[in-house]
Amino acid sequence: NTTVRFFTDRCNAEDEGAYVSFNGQTHNVRRTMRQAHPLVGYAGTYAGGDVTVRIVPRKLIERVYDSSEPAGVRYAVDVFITHDGKTAEIAGIYDNQP
């Protein structure tokens, strides 16, 4: 089971935006539209330069607990990345476990 971290906020610093990496390049994107979702903090649309990323929650996979306290979730998401006029759809997993 291989995990590729392609979308991150680098230490949860909102003023830095978020980063998406593909084709060997990392792009800085900022949230342009928030999609209200109680469990998926990254849900919404991000843009920067010639890149747009839309993250759409689909299905809860797992709730993670630490000593019976909620600690995070794994959630199936669809990720749409638009670059150079082309859009790719990726089935992804949002994972906010510590």
C-alpha positions as CSV (number, residue, x, y, z in Angstrom):
1,N,0.0,0.0,0.0
2,T,1.8,3.1,-1.3
3,T,0.9,6.6,-0.2
4,V,1.7,9.6,-2.3
5,R,1.3,13.0,-0.6
6,F,0.4,15.3,-3.5
7,F,-1.7,17.9,-1.7
8,T,-0.6,19.4,1.6
9,D,-0.6,22.6,3.6
10,R,2.9,22.2,5.1
11,C,2.3,22.5,8.8
12,N,-1.2,23.8,8.7
13,A,-0.1,27.4,7.9
14,E,-3.1,28.9,6.2
15,D,-1.3,32.1,5.2
16,E,0.9,29.9,3.0
17,G,-2.0,28.3,1.1
18,A,-1.6,24.7,0.0
19,Y,0.7,22.8,-2.3
20,V,-0.1,20.3,-5.1
21,S,2.7,18.3,-6.8
22,F,2.5,16.5,-10.1
23,N,4.7,16.0,-13.2
24,G,7.7,16.8,-11.0
25,Q,6.6,20.3,-10.1
26,T,5.0,21.7,-7.0
27,H,2.4,24.5,-7.3
28,N,1.3,26.8,-4.6
29,V,-2.5,27.2,-4.6
30,R,-4.9,29.1,-2.3
31,R,-8.5,28.4,-1.4
32,T,-10.9,30.3,-3.6
33,M,-14.1,28.5,-2.6
34,R,-14.8,26.5,0.6
35,Q,-17.2,23.6,0.4
36,A,-18.9,23.1,3.7
37,H,-18.0,19.7,5.0
38,P,-17.8,18.7,8.7
39,L,-15.0,16.1,8.3
40,V,-13.0,17.1,5.2
41,G,-11.1,20.3,5.9
42,Y,-9.6,20.5,2.4
43,A,-13.0,20.3,0.6
44,G,-13.4,23.1,-1.8
45,T,-11.6,24.8,-4.7
46,Y,-8.0,26.1,-4.8
47,A,-6.2,28.0,-7.5
48,G,-2.7,29.4,-8.2
49,G,-1.0,30.3,-11.4
50,D,-2.3,28.0,-14.1
51,V,-3.5,25.3,-11.7
52,T,-7.0,24.8,-10.2
53,V,-7.7,22.0,-7.8
54,R,-11.2,20.9,-6.7
55,I,-11.6,18.4,-3.8
56,V,-15.1,16.8,-3.5
57,P,-15.8,14.4,-0.6
58,R,-17.5,11.1,-1.5
59,K,-17.6,8.6,1.3
60,L,-16.3,8.1,4.9
61,I,-13.8,5.2,5.0
62,E,-12.8,5.2,8.6
63,R,-13.0,7.2,11.8
64,V,-9.8,7.0,13.8
65,Y,-9.8,7.1,17.6
66,D,-7.1,7.6,20.2
67,S,-8.1,6.1,23.6
68,S,-11.8,6.4,22.6
69,E,-11.4,10.1,21.6
70,P,-11.9,11.0,17.9
71,A,-8.5,11.6,16.4
72,G,-9.2,11.8,12.6
73,V,-10.8,10.4,9.5
74,R,-10.0,8.7,6.3
75,Y,-12.5,9.9,3.6
76,A,-12.8,9.0,-0.1
77,V,-12.5,12.1,-2.3
78,D,-12.5,13.0,-5.9
79,V,-9.8,15.4,-6.9
80,F,-10.1,17.4,-10.1
81,I,-6.8,19.1,-11.3
82,T,-6.9,21.5,-14.2
83,H,-3.6,22.6,-15.8
84,D,-2.9,23.9,-19.3
85,G,-6.6,23.6,-20.2
86,K,-6.8,19.9,-19.4
87,T,-8.6,18.4,-16.4
88,A,-7.6,15.1,-14.7
89,E,-9.8,13.3,-12.1
90,I,-8.1,11.4,-9.4
91,A,-9.7,9.2,-6.8
92,G,-8.0,10.1,-3.6
93,I,-8.1,9.7,0.2
94,Y,-8.3,12.6,2.6
95,D,-6.5,11.5,5.8
96,N,-6.1,13.9,8.7
97,Q,-4.7,11.4,11.2
98,P,-2.1,12.8,13.5
